[in-house]
Amino acid sequence: MQQRYVRINTVMNDGYKIFRDAVRETADGWLADGLPSRQVLEESAARLRNFRKQMQIQGLWEKPPCMVTATLDDGLGQGLEIIEKFADAIGMRLVCLGLLQPAAAVVDACLDEEPDFLGMTILHFDTEEELTTIAAQLPQKTRIVAGGPAFTGDPDFADRTGTHYAAKNVAAFLRLMLSDAVDAH
C-alpha cells in the first residue's frame, strides 16, 4: 500500500512539474520574442487550461491561490481580461469584480475574500491616491499585481502606490506566478 501511494504521489508531482515547464516555456518565449496577437494569447490560455485539466492537476499550485481582479479607470479591460484568462488557465481561484470599480468596493472584496493577490490594470496617473488607499487597507497577505500605462510611464508609480509587482505584460505575470508556485513548495 505504501509503495502505491508513493507512485501516485510521484505521478502527481511530475504532472505539476510538466505543467510548470509548459507555462515557463510559454512565458519565456514571449519574453524573448515579444507577445503574439490577442487571438494567439487567448488560444494559448485555452491550451494551457486544457493541458492542466488533461494532467488532472490543480494548476501551478497544489492549493490554488485566490486573486481578486478589478480596474479603477479602465472601461475596456482588455489587459485585465487576458490576465484573468491566464490566471484561470494556471489554476488560480478568481473573483472578478469588473471594470471601473470604486476603491471601496475593491477593498471590501479583498477584506471578504482575503485573496493572495489583487490583480489590477491602471491606465491613468490620477488613480494614484485611490490605489494607495486600497494598498493601505488590504489584508496583510494580499499582494497587488498590476499593469498598465501608469506603471510603464512612471517607474516609481508602483513604489508610491504600494503595488508589490508591476507586470509589464502577461508573460511577466506568468513568470511571477511560477516563482510564487515554486516558493509555495
C-alpha positions, 0 to 999 in steps of 0.5 A: 500500500505504501509503495502505491501511494508513493507512485501516485504521489510521484505521478502527481508531482511530475504532472505539476512539474510538466505543467510548470515547464509548459507555462515557463516555456510559454512565458519565456518565449514571449519574453524573448520574442515579444507577445503574439496577437490577442487571438494567439494569447487567448488560444494559448490560455485555452491550451494551457487550461486544457493541458492542466485539466488533461494532467488532472492537476490543480494548476501551478499550485497544489492549493490554488491561490485566490486573486481578486481582479478589478480596474479603477479607470479602465472601461475596456479591460482588455489587459485585465481580461487576458490576465484573468484568462491566464490566471484561470488557465494556471489554476488560480481561484478568481473573483472578478469584480469588473471594470471601473470599480470604486476603491471601496468596493475593491477593498471590501472584496479583498477584506471578504475574500482575503485573496493572495493577490489583487490583480489590477490594470491602471491606465491613468496617473490620477488613480494614484491616491485611490490605489494607495488607499486600497494598498493601505487597507488590504489584508496583510497577505494580499499582494497587488499585481498590476499593469498598465500605462501608469506603471510603464510611464512612471517607474516609481508609480508602483513604489508610491502606490504600494503595488508589490509587482508591476507586470509589464505584460502577461508573460511577466505575470506568468513568470511571477506566478511560477516563482510564487508556485515554486516558493509555495513548495 
